């Protein structure tokens, strides 16, 4: 059980204290001190690790912005979805560089996983499937020697927004070093029922990490308390 730290605060020491109070053993890091995780200095990364250690918390993963950008061969962007890179501003040509930086940071933080994406969603996402597979294979090759896993999230603003869309991509990369960061709420935002419908089509044997959020999405994104929305968390947790 973990918390994405910037959902609470940009003050990393405060979130460590809060995690102790709430008995949350692990932390997932996206932005800290108003800076994206891949843009932190070496000194800031060491400070983050020291604070986590001092409070007895582990870092379960880096919620990086890798491959959360426009692919130059993707064609028109699907304008229905808000694009939020969480204080990151890295273009396509920067992606392998920030992947390498994420790996350096993951090793310092002893984080076992780096979350990645599938480029901002285009109006014809299937046409980018080959490019997405190629990019993910590069990420796996970079991470595998270090014992770090790549977690591909189904993200509503990216080309692989559902479990059904992720499945053929992960089927094409039969490596244990890559798996699915499953977010059924993202499926629901995309116009599908995250659980049980899309879950049944997802590569559930490849799930390595789960993001939990809830709400009602028939008329936009109306976020709410987990378990009180339409995602279906009681059934999802049982499954």
N, C-alpha and C positions, 0 to 999 in steps of 0.2 A: 504494500500500500504506500502510495507516494502522493505528493502534490506538485503541480507545476508552479514554481515559486512566484512568478510574476502575476499569477491570478490573485495573489494576496498583496504583494508589495514589491517595490524595487530594492528595498532594504534587506540585504541577504541575512544580516545578523538577526533582524527582527523575525524573518521567516523561520530561521533555525530555532529561535526561542518558541515560536508558535507551534512548530512541528513537535517540539519536546512536550509542550503543554497538551497538545491533542494526541500525543502518542502516535505520530506518523513517522515511521522509521526512515523513509527515503525521500529524496528530493529530485525533481526533474527540472533542469535549468534551461530557460529560453532567453530572457533578458534579465540583467542584473545591473543595478546602479545606472539605469537608463541606457544600457549598452547591450547589443546583441551578444550572445555568448561567444560567437566566432570573432568578435571585434575586441574582446577583452585583452589587456596586456598580460604578459607573463606574470607580472607582479600581482595583478588583480586575480588571475587564476589561482595563484598560490594562496592568496588571502582567502578566496572562496573555499578552497580545500581546507585550510586551517580552521575556518569558522565551522564548517560542516563537521570536521573531526572533533573540535572542542565541544560540540553539542551532541556528539554520538550519532550523527546522521550520515547515511551513505548517499552517493549520487547515483541514481538508477539509470540516468540517461541524459544525453544532450538533445534538447529539442531544437535542433539546428535549422537554418533556412536553406540548406543545400538542395539545389534543383527547384527552388521556389522562385522562378524567374521566367521570363519570356524565352522560349526556344526560337532561334532565328528562322527555322524552317516550318514553324507551326501554323502560319497563316493567321487569319483574324482571331482576336481574343474573344472569348465568350464574356460579354459585358454584364451578364446577370449576377455575377458573384463579386463581392468586395475582395480585393487583394490586400492582404495584410502580411507583410514580411517581418513585423515586430522589430522595428528599428534597424533592420538590415537593408542595405541598398547595393546589392551585388548583382551584376549582370551575368549573362551567359558565360562570357569569357573568364569570369572570376571563379566559376564553380569548383573546378578541381583544386584551385588554391585554397578556397575556404573549406573544402573537404579535408585537405591536408591539415589545415589549422584546427578543424574540429577533431581530427584524430590526435593531434598533439595535446589538445585540451582534455580529451577523453582519457588519455593515458595518465596525465597529471592528476585528474580527478578520480581515477580508477573507476570510470563509468563504463559499463559493459556494452552500451548501445548508443548509436547516433541515429536520430530520426531524420529521414529525407523525404523528398516529394517527387512529383512527376511533371514539373513545369506548369506554368499558369495555363488554365484550361482554354482550349481553342474551340471554335465552332465545329471542328471535325477532329475530335480527340483520337479517334482510332488511327488516323493517318500518322500520328506521332508515336504509335506504340513501339515501333522498331527503334526509334531514337531514345525512347525512355528505357527500353531494355538495355541498349548499349551504354547509356549513362549509369544505370544501376550496376551493370557488370563491372564498369570501371571502379565504382565505389566499393564493391565487394573485393575486387583485387587489391585495392589500396588498404582496406581495413582488415582483411583476413589474416595477414601475417602478424598483426598486433593483437589478435584475439578479441577484436571489437566487432560487434554485430551491426549490420545496417537494418534499420527498421523503416519500412516503407509505409507511410500513412495514407489511408484513403481520405483525401481532402477535397471538399466540395468545390473549391476554387481551382483545383488542379485537374490534370487530364485523367487521373485515376481517382474517381470520387466515391466509388462503391466497391464492395467486396467482389461483385461480379466483374467489374472492370479490372481489378487487381489480379484476379486469378490467372488469366492467360499469361500475364507478365511474369508472375512468380513461377508458373509452370515452366516458363522458358529459361528460368535461372534456378536450376536444381542444385543450389548450394546451401548448406546449413548456416552459412554466415549472414543470410538475409531472410527476413521474415516480415510479417504484416503487423503494423501498429493499427489495431482495429478500433475504429471510432464509429459506432452505429448511429450516433447523432449526425455525423457528417453525411451518412447515407440518407438520413431523413431530410436533411437540408436540401439534398440533391433531388428530392422528389420521390424517394423510395422509402419503404418501411425498413429501418435498420434491423430490427428484430421483429418477427422471425424471418421475413422474406429475404432480405439481402444477406443476412447471416448464413442462410442455407446455400447461397450461391458463392460465398466467400471461401477462400482456401483456409478453412479453420484449423487445419493441421499445421499451418505455417504461422499462426498468431504467436507473437513473442511479447506483446505489450498491448495494453488496452487503455484508451482514454475514455473517461466517463463524464458526460454532460447530458442535459435533458431539456426538453421544452416542447413547444408546439410550432409546427413549421408549415401548416397549410397555407398561411397567408404571410410568408416572410419568416423571420427568425425571432421567435419569442422565447428566450431562454428562461429556465426556471429551475426549481429544486429537483435534484436527481430522484427519480422514482415517481414524480408527480406529473411528468410530461407524457408524450406519446411514443417515446423511443422503445419502451418495453423492457425496462431494466430488471424487473423481478424475473421475467422469463429468461432474459439474456444471461443473468448471473447463474441461474439454474442450468442453462444449456452449457 
